[in-house]
Amino acid sequence: MSQTFDRPFPALTAAQRLHFEVHGYVVVENTLTPDEVTALKDALYTLRDGINALKDRSAGGPRCRGAYHLTDQPHHTFMASIVEADPVITAYATHPRLVSMSEEVMGGEARIVEMNAHINSRPPRWDMGEDGQPRYGFHRGADIPYGAHIQDGLYHCSFVKTLTNLTDLGPDDGGTVVIAGSHKIDVPQQQILDAAYADRSLIHQVVAPAGSTLLFCETLMHATGWIRSDNERVIIITGYGSTMFPYWDGGTLSEAFCETIPPQLHALFHGRAHWTRGPRYRKLSEPRDDRPFSLGRWDDRPVKADEPQGAGA
């Protein structure tokens, strides 16, 4: 039996899990402490400066500790492939509660498939519809027939994300927008867009204090919100998929980084070569595992208590 690391399960309260069930997302406040928020934000700014110093900041360039700019505009920096760029960033991707939140809505053991961050501010213009209201770049990362299933009466999706805002998000600060409930609606996307723009109460926007995490499934239609304030928005995102999924975030992890991955995190970083997805299901009535877990050191995650320290990877 392979080692794995200790993490809470269930990771969500029944109310949080029900909110996800109905809407396709849930915002969990205070997943990070103020000190952890500061550490992550400082790491992202340092990384941005490092990439900016490169002559070629794109995926084809030399990269800065594996990372590059997927979007490189004065008002929007989108840094991709950042999982090994800084120990505190790696710690976010391996945070026991965030990983377990993702596994709970996936219904199985998780593998990191991508990791990125956005630093953006008010754009020079907005995309407006004929009605004078803003339009958004709504999209999905998984389709419903192949990306979702029901178990114990609850919805699960094989590709999910944790998006944590490292700055406060008020109504004008560009929080992520979603079309609530669209994770279960398997009709042409334009029909969903037409209905949502006709009744904007269907479009929900994240408003939350710094250190809050938006957990959502990639069958949910979602987009970046428009920033109307003078505030800068900083968010960090990890994408998790089932363990048989490939790592698609701009190539492969570096050999030097892979040598530092402890055995209990091998599945989280490398996945598995065959169908051993490690099912993880909860009943809605089950109470949340409230044990405290911190950002901590990513390479020092405790081995799950019922597994021997010498178990193979």
N, C-alpha and C positions, 0 to 999 in steps of 0.2 A: 504493500500500500504506500502511495506517495505521501510525503509530508504536505501539510497545508498550514496556514497561519491562523491564529486565534482571531475571531471576529464575531460580533453579536448577531443573533438571529432569533426571532425576527428583529429587523433593524428599524422598522416603522411602527408607530402606534396603529391601532385599528382605524382610527379616524384618518390618519395620513394615508393608510393603504386604501381606504374607501374613497378618499379624494382622488387618488391616482386612478382607481378603478373607473370613476365617473368621468373624470376630465382628461386622463392621459398624462397628467403631471401632478406634482405636488411640490410646494416650497417648504423646505425644512429650515427653520431659522436656527442660528447659533450652532451650526455644525463645526465652525472654527472659532477659536478664541480671538480677541483683538490682537494679541501678540502674534498668533499664527497668521492672521490676515496681513499684518505688517510685514512679516518675514516673507510671505509669498509675493506680496506686491513689490517689495524691494528686489526680490530675485527676478521678477519679470521685467522691471525697469532696467536692471543691470544686463539682462539678456538682450533686451531691445537695443541698448547702447552697443553691445558686442556685435550684434548683427548689423547695425547701422554702420559700424566701422569697416565692414567688408566692402570690397569693390563690387562684388556681385552678391546681392542679398537674396537671390532666388534659390529655388530648389537645386538648380544646376551649378550653383557656386560652391565655395569651400565650406560653408556652413559654420555656425558657432555652436560647438558642443552638440552637433546633430541638428540644430534648429535653423530655420530660415523664415523669410517673410513670404507668406502666401498672398497677402495684400499689403502693399507698401504705398500708402497715401498719407498726405499731411494730417488728415483727420482720422485715419484708421490704420493701425498696425495689427495685422493678423499673423501671429507667430505659430508655425506648425512644427510638428515633430520635436516637441520640447521635453519628452519624458525623461531623458537623461541629461538635460542641460544644467540642472542644479539639484543637489540633494533634497532641498526643501520642496522643489517641484515634484520630484519623484515620490517624496513622502505623501504629497496630496493624492497621487494616483494610487498609492497603496494604503491609504487611510482605511483602517478596518471597518469603520462604520459606513463610509461612502461606498466601499467595495460591496459590503453586505446589503446596503440599500439597493444597489444595482442588481445583485444576485437575487434579491427577493422578488423584483419585478421581472427578471429574466426567467426565474424558475430553475436556475442551474448555476454552476460554478462559472466565474467570470474570467475572461482574458482581456487585458488591455489591448485595444486595437488602434487607438489613436489618442493624441493629446495635443491640445493647442490653447492659445490664449488670445484675447482681444484687448487692445487699448484703443479706445476711440472717443471722439468728441463730436460736437455738433457739425454736421456736414454743411457744405455750402448751399445745398438745395435738397428738397425732398421730392420724392416721386408722388405726385398727387393725381387722383382720379378726376373724372369729369364732375363729380359731386363736390370737389374741393377738399375731400378727405384724403389722408395719406394712404398709400398702398405699400405693401410689405413684400419682401422676397420669400414668401411662404414656400416651404419644401418639406419633403420627407426623406429619410435615409433608409427606410425599409418598407416593403409592401406588406399589406395586411395578410393575404392568404398564406404567404411563406414565412413571414416574420413574427407571427403571433399564434398563441394557443390558449386554451382555457384549462385550468386544473383546479379542483376543489372550488369551483364556481368563480375563480378569480382570473383576470386577464394577465397574460404574460407576453413579453416581447423579447426577442433574442438579441436586440441591439438597443442599448440604452445609454444615456449620458448623465453625468453629474456636472452641472454648471454652477460654479460658486462665484458670486459677486464679491469683489474685494473693495468695492466702494459702495456707499449707500445708494440705493436706487429709489428715487421718488418718482412721481407720475411723469415728470418731464426728463428723466435721466436715461431713457433708452433701454429699459428692461426688456428682456425677451418677450415676444408676443406669441401666443398660440391660439389655434382654433380649438376651443375646448370640446372634447368628445370626438374629435376627428380621427382619433387612433382606432376607432372601431367602424368607421364609415368607409366602406369599400365601393366608392363610386368615383367617376372621373373628378380629378382635383378641381377643375374649373367650376364644376357645379357647387362644390363646397365653398370655394372662394366667392362665388356670386351670392350665395346665401349668407355668408358671414359678413360681406360688405353691405348687404342689405339690412342686416341686423347686427350691429357692432357689439352688442352685448355678448355675442358668441366669441369675440376676440378678447382674450384675457392677457393682461400685461403684468410682468413681475414687478412688484413694488416691495422692497425688502431691505432690511439693514445689512451692512457689510458683514460677511461671514455666513450668509444664508446660501443654501444649495437648492437649485432647481433640479429635481430628478424627473426625467421625462423619457418616454419611449420614442424611438425613431419612426414609428408609424404615425405619430402625432404631427400635424402640420404646424410648423414653427418658423420664426423669423426674428431677426434683430429689430428691436424697436427704434424709433426715431428719437434722437437726442435733441431736445429743444432748450435745455438749460446750458449754462456755462461750465457744467461739471464734466470731468473726464470719467469715463466708464472703464473699469478694469475687471475682467472676468477670466477664470481659468476653467478648462473643460477637460474631462477625461471621457473617452468613449470606450464602453465595455461590450464585448460580444461573447457568445458561447466559446468554449475552449477549443472547438474545432475550427473556429474562424481564423483567417490569416491576420497577420499584423500588416496593415495597409498604410501606415502613416509615413509615407515617403521612403520606403525601403526597409532596411533591417537595422536592428540595434547593433551598436558597435561591439566588436569582440572584447574590447577592454571593459565596457560596461557589463556585458554578459558574464564576465568572469567574477563580478562582484555580487551577482544575484544569489541570495541564499536559497537552499533547497526548498524551504517552505513557500517561496514565491515563484518557483519555476513555472507552475501552471498559469499563474497570473500574467507572467511575461511571455512565456513560450507557448502556452496552450497545450493541447494534446494531439497526438497524431491520429487518433481514431475516436470512435463514438464512446467516450467515457465522460459525459458532460457533467456528472455529479449533480443530480437533481436536488433542488433546494426549494421546498414548498412549505407554506404556512397556511393555517386556517385564519380566517378573519378574526375569530374570537381570541386567538393567542395573544398574550401580552407581549409588549416589546421587551427585548433584552436591554436593560438600562445600564449595563456596565459601562463605565467611562472609558473612552479610547481617545487618544490625542494624535496630533500630527506626527510627533515623535521622529525617530530615525527609521527611514524606510528599510534599511538593511539589518534591522534588529527587531523585526516583528516576532513576537513569541510564537513558538510552535503550538498548534492546537493541543490542549492538555491531554487528550486521550491518545495521542500519537507518540511513539518513541522518538527520542532525539536522533537516533541513528537510522531512521527509516530512509529508504531510497527515494531519489527524486524522480 
